[in-house]
Each structure stands twice: as structure tokens, then as C-alpha cells.
Amino acid sequence: MGAIWTKKRSAHGDVVGILANPASGRDIRRLVAHSTVFPIAEKCNIVVRLLSALGATGVQQVLLVPDRGGIAARVRRIVAAQGSQERWPEVVFLDMPVEDGPMDTVRGAEKMSAAGVGAIVVLGGDGTQRLAASACGDVPLMALSTGTNNVFPELREPTIAGLATGLVATGQVSVAAATVRNKVLRLEINGVPQELAVVDVSVSDHRWVGSKALWRPDTLDQIFVAFADPDAIGLSSVAGLLRSVSRRAAYGLRVDLSPPGRAPLTLTCPIAPGLMMPVGIEGVCEIQVGEVQNLRLTEGVIALDGERELSFTSDLRLTVRLDALGPFTIDVDYVMARAARDGLLVVRPPVGEATGGKLWN
């Protein structure tokens, strides 16, 4: 297992968590569409680039989730081989059961939050980010896109993401200034919160969960979104192409659907990478923070961030509520602009020492 985390540390910012689940990104959209595949070797490369950047900012230790898919084994070999050539943080693997499934992400986020990490880097698509967001508490996330449908996470060079994460985790840029609090959608059953979605909640008239990914819009009855970008991909693109809603707006949207042949309006939407499909629109309306939304269907399946999670029948009362108190995420552009303005990555020579014919002041 490698080194084992046994002692709780306070959040002094010298520790960062990285969640890189090898089981993420395995769904039917890689068969029915042309989704990008991030193999284990590439995920390992991303972790290594993160380690290099985090070490450059002064992060002392990185917590990783063990796995049976190959990421942990590769990282161990690379860390052992690099020795003292680079200033990398100490790599510690969490002591936890491994299923190579979604619960690894949830348990990893819970343990990292309890350990007092300064930030958590999450590799994955919207589904993986949702799992991390449900368990991270107030620890800021660096959401990196390595999944199928990627609306919540950003597509960033890991080296830059690592630098921004390290500068925030070590306190060189304040968490308050460098993070954004995201909206989420809360799925409630009989008035009790059960699950959250970081992008969208969709309601289908199918009666079974089946394959996780929901990619056929003709089965959908409603889509609720926390935010909607016109350049997004996935089910939230339906809302984004109707009415753009930013992550910082104080409202979301509900889109009511019907079959394209009977709907007043039909949109052609990018439901998955390379997969364009018609979607029939009945109407769209704003949903306010805290407002409870009832479902039109009494039986069907709920998809959270594009993945079917729950079938329901008429004996359950399901509602959706927009919550402004979702996870914090790190604003990379802001942090790197601060780093440039304040010289946070400048290594200055001793006062008065000549450098290239000039003196540093």
C-alpha cells in the first residue's frame, strides 16, 4: 500500500489531495458517440505533472487514493525513480478499502476533507466531480476534465492547474479571493435531500436504470440545470442553447420537453461528443435559489449529471431544489494573474547580488 495516512493534520495548506479514479469515464457514450478516452497512462501523467507544480509552490504532502487499475502502481514507481532530482511533495496513499468504483471517489474526498487538506484536485467528468462535491465539505476543488461529458470541470493543462492549486492551498493567494461557490441541484425524496447534481437533473420516462449514461433525449420529460453554457456538451446543452445562465447567476432553469414531432420548437443539440440529436421543447422557465420544483412524471428514472441513478414510482414524492451553497472551485485565471502581479513564482537572489548586470530591489 505504500505510506499510510494515520494522523489528522490541520488545514495549514501544506497538504493537497488528488482524486484520480481509474474507473471513471467508462460509459456507453464511448460506444454510441465519439467521446475522448483518457487511458490509465495519461491519468498517471497528469498526476505527475500536478506533483511537479504543487512541489514548486511549497506543498509538502499529497494524498492519493489507492487503486487496482494501475494509477497508484505507476505513481509509486515514478516517485521512487525520481529520487531527489525534483522538489516533489511526499506522496501518501490513503488507508481505505478499494472497489475501483464510484465509492472510491466519495471515500477519498471524505478522508481528504477530514485530514484538513488545503485543496482537492479531481480528475474526471461531471459524474466524478459530482461524487467529489458531495463529500468534500468546504475544501476547494480543482476540477480537471478527463471524463466524457465535461461541463463542470475545466480542460486545463495540469501543470498550470497544479500551480494555481498549490498557491491557494499554501495561502499565497487567499481562498476567499481565489474560489467561486457553485450552485447545485438537490434531489429530494419526500422532502428529504438525497443526492446532488453539479450541472443538471434529468427526468426520463424509462422505468429502469440500465446503462448509466442517459444519451437519448426522446425519452426525457424535464431537464433542470444549475447553469447552462451555450458551448456546453451533454444534456445541459439543451438549456444552454435556449438561454445561457452563468455559474454565478442567482437562478437556474427548468426545460420541459416533448417529442420533436409534437413540440412547438425543436433544437439540434450536442448530446455527447460527435452526437447531434433533435430535442423537442415545450417551454423553459427560471428556477430561483431555494425554490422547490415538482416533477411532471410520477414514474420513471432520474439522471444526475447525465447518469441514471434512481428509478421512482408514484409512492415517492420527488422534488428538485436549487441550492446556492455548493462546492468551492478554484479560479485558475484569477490565481495565475495574482501570481504574475505579485511575483509569487519569482525566485529572488539575495539583496544586492548582481544578476545579468542588474540589481534586484
N, C-alpha and C positions, 0 to 999 in steps of 0.2 A: 504493500500500500504506500510505501514512501513515508515521508514525515506525517505525523498525525497532529491535528489541531486539538488541543486539550484544555487550553486556558482562554477564558474570555478576556479580550483586550478592550480598552476604552477607545472611543472614536477619536483618536488623535490624528487620524488621516495618514498614518504610515502603512495602512493595510488596505488593499483593494481586492475585491472578489471578481473572478471571471467565470461566467456560466457558458460552457460550450458543450452542449449535449449532442453526441453523435447521432442520436435517434431523431433529431429534429429535421424537418424538411423531407419527410417520406410520406407522400400522399398521392392520390390519384391524378392530381393536376400534372404530374410529370409524365403521365401516360396520355391524357386527353389534350394537353396543351404542350407548350414548349418551354417549360419552366427551367430556370438555371439550376444546375446541380452543384452543390458545394461538397466535394469529397472530403474524407477524413484528413487527407494530406493538406488540403487547403485550409481547413479549420485549424489544424495544427500550426500552419504557417502564420495564420492570423494571430494565434495566441503568442507565438514567438515575437512577432512584431510589436504586440502590445507590451510584452515583458521588457523589451528594449526601451520603448518610450517611457513606460512607467518608471523604470530604473533611472532614466535621465532626469526625471522630475523629483527624485528623492523618495519614492515609495520604497519601503523596506521589505514588505512581505506581500505575496499574492496568494489568495486561497483559490483552489481549483476543486471541482467535483471529480472524483474518480469515475472511471467508466470501463466498460468491457468492449467498447467499439474501436479503440485504438488511439484516441487523442491523448489520454493520460500516459500511455506507454511511450508514445513518441516524444512528448514533452519531457518526460523523465530522462530519456536518452540524450536529448539535445541539451538539457540543463547540465547533465553530468559531463558532456563533452566540452561545453564552452568554458568550464572552469572559472578562472578569474579574468578572462580576456575582456569581458564586458561587465559593466556595472548593472547587473540584473538584480531584481528583488529575490529574496528567498521564496521558493515555491513550496507551498504546503497543500497537501491533499486532505480534504475533509474526511473525517471518520464517519461514514454513513453507509447505509445499505444502497446497493446499486441495482436498478431494474432495467437500465437502458431504455427508459420511457419518460413520459411527462413528469412523473412524480420526482424524478431526479432533479429537475429544474426547480420544482417547488421546495423540496427539502434543502437544496443547495442555497436558494435565496433566503430561506428561513434561518439557516445556520450562519450565513454570512451576515445577515442583519443582526442576529443575536451576538455575533462576535464583535460588533462595532466597527465594521469596515467603513471606509470613507466614501466608497462608491462601488457599484457593481457593473461590470461590462457584460452585456447579454448578447450572445451571437444567435441569431435566428430570425424567423419571420414573425408575423403578427401573433400566431398561436403561442410560440415560445415566449414572446415578450409579455403576453397576457399572463402566462403562468408565473413569470418572474414578478410582474407587477402585483399579483395577488398576494405575494409573500414577502416583499422587500421592505414593507413599512415605509418610513420616511427616508431611507437610504437612496440617494440619487442614482439613476440608471444611465449608462451609456448604451443606447440601443443601436446595435450594429446589424445591418441587413445581411442575412445569409440564408433566408428562407425562400418560400415560393411566392406568396403574396406579401409584399413588404410596403406597408403604408405607415405604420407606427415607427419602425426603425429606419435609420438613415443608411444610405450607401456611402460609406466613408472609407478612406484609406486608414487601416488600423493604427498605423504609426501616429497619425495626427489625432485620431480618437484617443489613443493612449496618452499622448501628451496632454490633451485637454482634461482627461480623467485624472491624471496624476496631479496636475496643477490645482484642481478643485479638491481632490482628496487630501492633499498636503496643506491646504489652507492658503496657498499662494494667491488664489482667486476665491473669493468668498462664495459659499454655497448659495446664499441668498441672492447674490447678483448673477451667478452663473447658471442657475437652474430655472426651469419652467415647470409649473404644476399643471398636469394634464387632466382633462376631463375623462371620465369613464362612464360606461353604461352598466348599471346594476340590474341583474335579473333577479326578481323576487318571486317566491312561491308562497302563496297565501300570506303575503305581506312580510315575509322573512327573506332578507338578502341571501342569495345562494352563490352566484357566480358574477364575475365582471367581464367586460369586454373593453379593450383599449381603443377599438375602432368602430365595430358595428355588431349589432344583434340582428339576425335574420330569422324569419318565421316561414317554415315550409309546410305544405300540406301532406308531405310524406309522413308515414306512420312508423318509420324505423330509422335508426341512426345509420347503420350500414357503414360504408366508407366515410371517413371523417370529413373530407373536403366537400363543400357544397358548391357545385360549379354549374348547375343547370338552373337558370333564372326562371324558367317556365313553371317551376314548382313553388316559387316564392309568393308569399302573400303580402309581407311587410318587411321593410328594412329600416332599422333605427341606427343613426350614426352620431358619434360624439363630435366628429369633424369630417369634412369632406373636401378633398382637393380635386380640382378638375383634371390634374395629370396623374391621378392615382390609378392603381390597378386592383381588381378584385371587386367584391360586391359594393364597397363604398363608392366605387366609380359611378354607380347609378345616381347616387345623390350628388356627387361632385359635378357631374355633367348637367345637372338640373340647377343646382345652386351651391356655389362654393361657400364653405364655412371653415374659418381658420381654427387652429387648435386653441387660440386664446379668446375666441368669441364666447360670450356667456350663454350660448344656446347650442342645440344640435338640431337634427332634422329627423322627421319620420316620412318615409316614402311608402305610399300604398300602391300595390301592383295589381295587375290583372293580365290575362293572356294577351299577347300582342295583337291578335286579330280583333279583339273586342275593346281594347284600351283606347282612350282619347288620344294618347300620344305614345309613340314607340321610339325608344332610343337604341342606338347601336353602341354597346359598352364593352370595354376590355375586361372581361370577367376573370381571365387568367392570362399569363404571358402568351401572346400569339393567338388567343382565343377570343374572337369578337362574336357577340351574340345579341339578338334583339331582346329588349325588355319593355313590356307594356306598363305604362304609367297611368294610374288613376288620379293621383294627387300627391302634393308634398306640403308639409307644414313644419313650422318651428316647434321644437320642444325646449322648454325652459329648465334651468337647473332646479332639481327637486321635484319636478312635475312627474306624476305617475301616469304612465301610458298603458292602457289596456290593449290586449291583443284581439284582433278580429276573429281569429280561428279559436275553436275550443279543443281541437285535437291536431297534433302534428309534431314537428321537430323544431327545436331551437338550435341555431348555429351561432357560435360566438367567434367573432373574427374569422368567419369563413369556414369554421369547422363544426360539424354537427356534434353536439354534446348531450342533448336531452330530448327524449320524446315525452309528450304530455297528453293527457286526456281531459275530459270535461270535469273530472272531480278535482282538478287542481286549478287554482286561480293564479295565472302568470301575469306579471306586470314588468315593465321596464322603466327605470328611473335614471335620469341624467344626474351625475354626481360630479361636482367641481373639484373634489378632493381626491384625485387620482395620484399616480406616481409622479415623482420629480424626475425630470430628464435634464441632462447637461447640454447646454447650448454651446456647441463646438465653435461656431463663428465668433461668439462673444468672447469666449475664453482665449482663443488664439489672438484676437485683436488686443485683448488686455496684455497678453504675453509680449506682443510686439511693442505696445505702447510703454509698458513698464520694464522692459528688458528682462523678463523673468527667466529667459533661457540664455542670457548673456553671461559668460564666464569672464569676470574682470581680473586682470593682473593686479598685483599689489600697487598701492598708490605710489605714483612717481616713476614706476617702471616703464621704460620706453617700449612701444610696440609699433613697429613699422614707421618709426620716425615721429610718432605722436604719443602724447601722454593721455592716459585715461583719467577723467575727473570724477 
